[in-house]
Amino acid sequence: GFSLKKSEYYTNTPTVNISVDTTISDLAEFALQNGTNYKTVRLLNPWIRDDHLIVKQGEKLVIEVPK
């Protein structure tokens, strides 16, 4: 068994959701504009499968980024 102190627990990073209704041609640049990096965007949004995001007309997607 393990005995951990509360100070040794992992903490969740606070995040915010950004609603996107236009295509993002460069997710790395999008990440930088929102104060984070491409790797973090991909970790928080495993449904994103490429380095760009195509949003169809009339569709809105939500991307989670660190606060």
C-alpha positions in Angstrom: 0.0 0.0 0.0 0.9 3.6 -0.5 0.6 6.4 1.9 0.5 9.8 0.3 0.1 13.2 1.9 -2.5 15.5 0.5 0.4 17.8 -0.7 1.7 15.0 -2.9 -1.5 14.5 -4.9 -1.7 15.5 -8.5 -3.7 18.7 -9.0 -5.9 19.5 -12.0 -4.9 22.5 -14.0 -7.7 25.0 -14.3 -9.0 25.2 -17.8 -11.4 27.3 -19.9 -13.4 26.3 -23.0 -13.1 28.3 -26.2 -15.9 28.0 -28.7 -14.7 27.9 -32.3 -16.9 28.5 -35.3 -14.2 29.0 -38.0 -11.5 26.7 -39.4 -8.1 26.8 -37.6 -5.3 26.2 -40.1 -2.5 26.1 -37.5 -3.3 24.7 -34.1 0.2 25.5 -32.8 -0.3 29.2 -33.6 -3.8 29.0 -32.1 -2.3 27.6 -28.9 0.3 30.3 -28.7 -2.4 33.0 -29.1 -4.2 31.5 -26.2 -1.2 31.3 -23.8 -0.3 27.6 -24.2 1.4 25.3 -26.5 0.4 22.7 -29.1 1.2 19.7 -26.9 -1.1 21.0 -24.1 -3.9 21.6 -26.5 -3.6 18.0 -27.8 -3.5 16.6 -24.3 -6.6 18.4 -23.2 -8.4 17.7 -26.5 -7.7 14.1 -27.5 -10.4 14.3 -30.1 -8.2 16.6 -32.2 -6.3 14.3 -34.6 -4.3 16.7 -36.8 -2.3 20.0 -36.6 -5.3 21.9 -38.0 -9.1 21.9 -37.3 -11.7 22.1 -40.0 -15.0 23.6 -38.8 -18.0 23.1 -41.1 -20.3 26.0 -41.7 -22.9 26.3 -38.9 -20.9 24.0 -36.7 -19.3 25.1 -33.4 -16.5 23.2 -31.6 -15.2 23.6 -28.1 -11.5 23.5 -27.4 -10.3 23.3 -23.8 -7.1 25.3 -22.9 -5.4 26.1 -19.6 -6.8 29.2 -17.8 
